[in-house]
Amino acid sequence: MDVPASHAQTLITLGALLLGGLAVETLGRRLPVPRVTLLLVFGYLIGPDVAGLLDASEARRWFEPITTIALVMVGFLIGEKFSPERMRAWGRVALITSLVQAILTAAVTTLGLVLLGIEPT
């Protein structure tokens, strides 16, 4: 079964991005710099503005699947830290904090729109 060249290139690109991210993550464990900062710098360096390893159309094409995968992984990593005991201890605080944050964000955004003369919908 022959794999089209475009599919092979896609898989190679994805593999290279994952390996590069893994290398940066490993480096971040040894440096006194937040790993997320190093990952952002890595993304910037391989992007169209610096090294050009991914051109703008490729970056746009990869953005949604990579961000989806990243968010799923963050969900798994956070989920593994939860336990029934931790949820009982922190669940109420987390719920109240989330609700207050959402309500304040909506209120400030609505106020800003009204002050700018934009009708909030």
LINZI-V34643 format. One line per field, one symbol per residue. ss: DSSP state (H for helix, E for strand, - for the rest). phi: phi as a letter, one per 30 degrees, with the letter a starting at -180 (. if undefined). psi: psi as a letter, one per 30 degrees, with the letter a starting at -180 (. if undefined). A space follows every 50 residues. Layout:
ss=???
phi=???
psi=???
//
This chain:
ss=----HHHHHHHHHHHHHHHHHHHHHHHHHH----HHHHHHHHHHHH---- -----HHHHHHHHHHHHHHHHHHHHHHHHHH--HHHHHHHHHHHHHHHHH HHHHHHHHHHHHHHH------
phi=.dceeddddddddddddddddddddddddccdbedddddddedddddddc didbdeddddddedddddddddddedddddddbedddddceddddddddd ddddddddddddddddicddb
psi=kkkkeeeeeeeeeeeeeeeeeeeeeeeffflhkkeeeeeeeeeeefaffd fgfkleeeeeefeeeeeeeeeeeeeeeeeffkleeeeeefeeeeeeeeee eeeeeeeeeeeeeeefgkjk.
//
